[in-house]
Amino acid sequence: FSGNINLNCEVEANCYNIIDNLQNKRILEDELFTDCVIKIDDKIIKAHRCILAKNSEVFLKMFEQNGMIEAQKNEVIISDSSPECFQIMVEFFYTGEVSKSLLETHFEDLFAIAHKYQVDALKYECELFMSSKIGKTACGIYIQVHRKIILNSKVWEEIERTYPQLSIRFLKFIIAETDKINI
């Protein structure tokens, strides 16, 4: 025995998606063949209607209806988001990715605009990030504060009826957490 340990690690990556995402980001950054303009405050984002429509039901409806100003002028004016958050969402349309650091800084606003513009993939990314930040103590506090609403809800009745053992375990957990926190 030599005292050495050999570790092997296998990593799978879809190189084609990575290359496509990089190329798509370049198309956005270089403003190649853009066919619409997004105006937010003083910022202008040049984009492609097909990319916006592919990623958002709201944009799809804007561009497919000839009566809509956005379809006629190829211009979208945004007043319900910060320029930075909207830029992040547009980049997500092109790359399918958002960095963890940007999520940490903007997750609430990103989630709100993803919801408004019906961008399910971005909503999912925000939900994953938010759920990773929720701990037992925070859940315990929330449930304690809202216990009357929860226990009187139709959903709780359904849980008790369908999963009686789970409801008992859940209540035991809440009682144990209550002992740990002073509410």
C-alpha positions in Angstrom: 0.0 0.0 0.0 1.6 3.3 -1.1 -0.7 5.6 0.9 -2.0 7.3 -2.2 -5.7 7.5 -3.1 -6.8 7.9 -6.7 -10.1 9.6 -7.2 -11.9 9.6 -10.6 -14.7 12.1 -11.4 -16.9 12.0 -14.5 -18.5 15.2 -15.6 -21.0 15.3 -18.4 -21.6 18.5 -20.3 -23.6 19.2 -23.4 -21.0 21.1 -25.4 -23.4 22.0 -28.1 -25.7 23.9 -25.7 -22.8 25.7 -24.3 -21.5 26.8 -27.7 -25.1 27.7 -28.8 -25.5 29.8 -25.7 -22.2 31.6 -26.2 -23.1 32.3 -29.8 -26.6 33.5 -28.9 -25.1 35.9 -26.3 -22.7 37.2 -28.9 -25.6 37.8 -31.3 -27.3 39.9 -28.5 -24.1 41.8 -27.5 -23.1 42.5 -31.1 -26.7 43.5 -32.0 -26.5 41.3 -35.1 -29.7 41.5 -37.2 -31.8 43.0 -34.5 -35.4 43.8 -35.4 -36.8 45.5 -32.3 -35.9 47.9 -29.6 -36.7 47.7 -25.9 -36.7 51.1 -24.1 -36.4 51.2 -20.3 -35.8 54.6 -18.8 -32.7 55.9 -20.7 -31.5 52.4 -21.7 -32.1 50.8 -25.1 -31.8 47.1 -25.7 -31.7 45.9 -29.2 -33.2 42.4 -29.6 -34.8 39.9 -31.9 -38.6 39.6 -31.9 -38.4 35.8 -32.5 -36.2 35.3 -29.4 -38.5 37.4 -27.2 -41.6 35.7 -28.5 -40.1 32.2 -28.1 -39.4 32.9 -24.5 -42.4 34.9 -23.4 -46.1 34.5 -24.1 -46.5 38.2 -23.4 -44.0 39.2 -26.1 -45.6 36.6 -28.5 -49.0 38.2 -28.1 -47.5 41.7 -28.5 -45.8 40.9 -31.8 -48.3 38.6 -33.4 -51.2 41.0 -33.2 -51.0 43.7 -35.9 -53.1 46.1 -33.8 -50.5 46.2 -31.1 -48.2 49.3 -31.1 -45.2 47.0 -30.4 -46.0 44.9 -33.5 -46.3 48.0 -35.7 -43.3 50.0 -34.5 -41.0 47.1 -33.4 -40.5 49.0 -30.2 -41.4 48.0 -26.7 -41.5 50.5 -23.9 -41.0 49.0 -20.4 -42.0 51.0 -17.3 -42.4 48.2 -14.7 -38.8 47.0 -14.3 -35.4 48.3 -13.7 -33.1 48.4 -16.8 -30.7 46.0 -15.1 -33.3 43.4 -14.3 -34.8 43.5 -17.8 -31.4 43.2 -19.3 -30.8 40.1 -17.2 -34.1 38.6 -18.4 -33.3 39.4 -22.0 -29.8 37.8 -21.7 -31.6 34.7 -20.1 -33.7 34.5 -23.3 -30.6 34.2 -25.4 -28.4 32.0 -23.1 -30.9 30.1 -20.9 -28.7 31.0 -17.9 -28.5 33.6 -15.1 -25.5 33.8 -12.8 -25.9 33.0 -9.1 -24.5 36.5 -8.2 -27.2 38.2 -10.3 -29.9 36.0 -8.7 -28.7 36.9 -5.2 -28.9 40.6 -6.0 -32.1 40.7 -8.1 -34.1 37.5 -7.4 -37.2 39.3 -6.2 -37.4 41.7 -9.1 -36.4 38.9 -11.6 -39.2 36.7 -10.2 -41.7 39.5 -10.5 -40.9 40.3 -14.2 -40.6 36.6 -15.1 -44.1 36.1 -13.7 -45.5 39.2 -15.5 -43.9 38.3 -18.8 -44.7 34.5 -18.4 -41.2 33.3 -18.6 -41.5 29.9 -16.9 -37.9 28.9 -17.1 -36.7 32.1 -15.4 -39.4 31.8 -12.8 -38.2 28.2 -12.1 -34.6 29.4 -11.7 -35.8 32.1 -9.2 -37.9 29.6 -7.3 -35.0 27.2 -7.1 -32.8 29.9 -5.7 -35.4 31.1 -3.2 -36.1 27.6 -2.0 -32.4 27.1 -1.4 -32.5 30.0 1.0 -35.3 28.8 3.2 -34.3 27.1 6.4 -36.2 25.1 9.0 -36.3 28.0 11.4 -37.8 30.4 8.9 -40.4 27.9 7.9 -41.2 27.2 11.6 -41.7 31.0 12.3 -43.9 31.4 9.2 -46.1 28.5 10.1 -46.3 29.6 13.8 -47.3 33.1 12.8 -49.9 31.8 10.2 -51.0 28.6 12.0 -54.7 29.5 12.3 -54.9 30.3 8.6 -53.0 27.1 7.6 -54.9 24.8 10.0 -58.3 26.2 8.8 -57.5 25.9 5.1 -59.0 23.5 2.6 -55.5 22.4 1.6 -54.7 21.4 5.2 -58.0 19.4 5.4 -57.0 17.6 2.2 -53.5 16.8 3.6 -55.1 15.4 6.8 -57.5 13.3 4.8 -55.1 12.1 2.2 -51.9 11.9 4.2 -52.8 11.5 7.9 -49.3 10.2 9.0 -47.7 13.2 7.2 -49.9 15.7 8.9 -49.0 14.2 12.3 -45.3 14.3 11.5 -45.7 17.8 10.3 -47.4 18.9 13.6 -44.7 17.2 15.6 -42.0 19.1 13.7 -43.8 22.4 14.2 -44.1 21.8 18.0 -40.4 20.8 18.2 -39.5 24.0 16.2 -41.7 26.1 18.5 -39.6 24.9 21.4 -36.4 26.2 19.6 -37.8 29.6 18.8 -39.6 32.1 21.0 -42.7 33.4 19.3 
